[in-house]
Amino acid sequence: MLFAVIPAKNEENRIGIILHQLINLGVNRIVVVLNGSTDNTLKEVKSKKFPGLDILYFKNSLGIDVPRAVGAKYAYQEGARFVLFVDGDLIGNIGHDLKSLINKSMVNNLDLNMTNCYPTLPQLTYLTKIIIHFRQLLNQETGLIEKIGISSPSHGPHLVSRRLLEKVPFKELAIPPVEMVMALKEGLKIDVGVEIPHNRLGSSIKNNHHSQMIVKTIAGDCLEALSIYQGKQRSRFYEGVEYIGYHKYRRWDLLANFLAEFNKK
């Protein structure tokens, strides 16, 4: 079965668009991980009369990428063969692209299939240059650069196999570059299945502070993944600077509680 996992927080005006596209794609099940919402996202999701729709509700925010780990565990327990991760704020017309991503995973039996959101590198902002630097650093060091370029499971829809979920601890999916490195170390099949330029994703535009925090988060995630690949203690330091960003808001306690409760079932 093909599951789609959608992390969502305060997306009442946007989540209906990606839900509509996923339903039209013919996915078997959709899991919305609703966390920390204070608007009408729950009402909007419930308005979709799709029999395969499940809602995992958390009153508190789980933090960046943690909902992926929650959704992955749920999908695995429900028998998923593949799990597609798509953020709830995407309003771009990407249904055809998602279909290509899914088809490539199934035809080629891929374990981690990503989206290339920078197929070309136009004039880049200072913050984008930082992200690209750390993604390139990680992919170069791991030897993945020739196959996936600067792609990362942190950016754009990506799809994982049941085999990956059996090899990589669920909590590691909350740090996408770590997920990728662990998949590589397990000898799993990694590729890029589709190109969707960032501006076509239609992700919500937030303020400059948020952008800076995202950059620090992804940079730190890449550094943490790199230290794991090198067999070193996990670290988010680079040239004397520690890159934290939103990492400090990841609710590992809530994730641990969820995984523990699910393991009892």
NORHUDA-V39018 format. One line per field, one symbol per residue. ss: DSSP state (A for helix, B for strand, O for the rest). Layout:
BEGIN
ss=???
END
This chain:
BEGIN
ss=OBBBBBBBOOOOOOAAAAAAAAAAAOOOBBBBBBBOOOOOAAAAAAOOOOOOBBBBBBOOOOOOOAAAAAAAAAAAAOOOOBBBBOOOOOOOOOAAAAAAAAAAAAAAOOOBBBBBOOOOOOOOOAAAAAAAAAAAAAAAAAOOAAAAOOOOOOOOOBBBBAAAAAAOOAAAAAOAAAAAAAAAAOOOOBBBBBBOOAAAAOOOOOOAAAAAAAAAAAAAAAAAAAAAAOOOOOOOBBOOBBOOAAAAAOOAAAAAAAAAAAAAO
END
